[in-house]
Amino acid sequence: MLYRPLGRTGLQVSEIGLGCASWWGKAAFDERQAHRLVHAALERGVTFFDTGASYSGGEAEPRLGRALKGRDLDRVVVATKAGTRHDGRRVVRDMAPAAVAASLERSLKTLGLERLGLLQLHGPSVAELNDEMLGLLESFKRRGLVRAVGVNSFDPAVIEAVAALPAIDVVMVDYNVLRPERAPVIAEAARQGKGVLAGMALAMGHTGGQVLKLRAVRDVWYALRALKNHRADVVRGARFGFLHRLPDMTGAQAALAYVLADPNVSCAVFGATRMAHLVENLEASGKRLDETVMAAIRQAQA
Ligand SMILES: NC(=O)c1ccc[n+]([C@@H]2O[C@H](COP(=O)([O-])OP(=O)(O)OC[C@H]3O[C@@H](n4cnc5c(N)ncnc54)[C@H](OP(=O)(O)O)[C@@H]3O)[C@@H](O)[C@H]2O)c1
């Protein structure tokens, strides 16, 4: 596993991180299997784990806390999010500073940590990134509750605003073969010293129709999510079927290699519930796409 600096935070992270969200965090997915994936990731050198207070019906974060219990976390950066929570029925958004502070307190407890590696606001608006909020985030660092603070957003206007805010250390954006348009704003964020996390680096399996291959209940869940929320990406993703027929790497490895070819990216984050997928994805570290493949990607993107 290769490592990269997380912007100017002084932290180093594995260039591939594990997202602890979606089906991985759900009660319907066996707890022992979920733990095994985290432990296998640790053994293979993963030092970045991403979750959120509202992920998987609120179950992902406590599950990650249980999985990490008793492990050596010296070099590990655990990242979670505030500003959204799950009320048992749906995701509730609350970006009030008091709610963010309460969320951090709960997250530290559920994760079993005294200090969090990274706390990110989960989808704030530009207006919500006001002096009160930025002061609060800085106070978390001063009090030793978090090592770094960030913003997770898929809104280019928010990412652009964040790039110019000295109080924010990290941005997490949706960056993958289907989102080359994020490259300039990522470059600007990196130029301003931000660590850049590529969430959904696999394009949620939308390339080559992978997400529509149904083998188990979880696949049906991912396919329905794709068709409900990301239909346009599934259609666009069909143009990238060639990534799944490369001689020297799998489609998922190619998707990760594409994201990691951008030197402005600190870490590419994926989710998985199958061990074979996890192992395959982590083996993408250090793999390079040759110029012919990069040209074919650019053509499919155009
Ligand atoms: N989804 C969002 O809206 C969102 C928002 C903000 C941040 N993020 C961050 O991004 C992370 C990843 O998001 P995600 O879990 O929703 O989606 P994802 O990583 O884009 O996709 C997960 C899907 O990809 C499949 N997969 C993984 N490795 C594969 C491989 N080698 N070959 C074929 N299929 C493979 C998984 O299958 P198996 O389960 O069968 O392994 C699962 O169906 C999250 O954990 C979170 O930290 C996501």
The ligand as an ORCA input file, in Angstrom:
! r2SCAN-3c Opt
* xyz 0 1
  N     -22.741      6.914     -1.791
  C     -22.725      8.197     -1.464
  O     -23.672      8.967     -1.749
  C     -21.545      8.758     -0.726
  C     -21.580     10.057     -0.287
  C     -20.476     10.586      0.390
  C     -19.372      9.811      0.631
  N     -19.343      8.530      0.205
  C     -18.179      7.717      0.546
  O     -17.807      6.871     -0.508
  C     -17.757      5.507      0.008
  C     -18.164      4.544     -1.041
  O     -19.525      4.718     -1.368
  P     -20.508      3.482     -1.529
  O     -20.181      2.412     -0.547
  O     -21.869      4.038     -1.525
  O     -20.284      3.034     -3.028
  P     -19.069      2.528     -3.912
  O     -17.812      2.225     -3.221
  O     -18.983      3.526     -5.022
  O     -19.716      1.200     -4.468
  C     -19.978      0.081     -3.683
  C     -20.416     -0.991     -4.636
  O     -19.275     -1.326     -5.432
  C     -19.123     -2.738     -5.395
  N     -17.716     -3.114     -5.525
  C     -16.700     -2.825     -4.678
  N     -15.542     -3.339     -5.150
  C     -15.844     -3.988     -6.306
  C     -15.099     -4.745     -7.230
  N     -13.783     -4.935     -7.084
  N     -15.736     -5.269     -8.306
  C     -17.053     -5.094     -8.492
  N     -17.834     -4.388     -7.633
  C     -17.232     -3.842     -6.547
  C     -19.661     -3.161     -4.059
  O     -19.989     -4.528     -4.135
  P     -19.890     -5.517     -2.870
  O     -20.692     -4.851     -1.782
  O     -20.463     -6.756     -3.412
  O     -18.432     -5.672     -2.474
  C     -20.877     -2.234     -3.945
  O     -21.951     -2.752     -4.708
  C     -18.704      5.485      1.178
  O     -18.383      4.427      2.002
  C     -18.497      6.847      1.753
  O     -17.420      6.778      2.630
  C     -20.395      7.994     -0.471
*
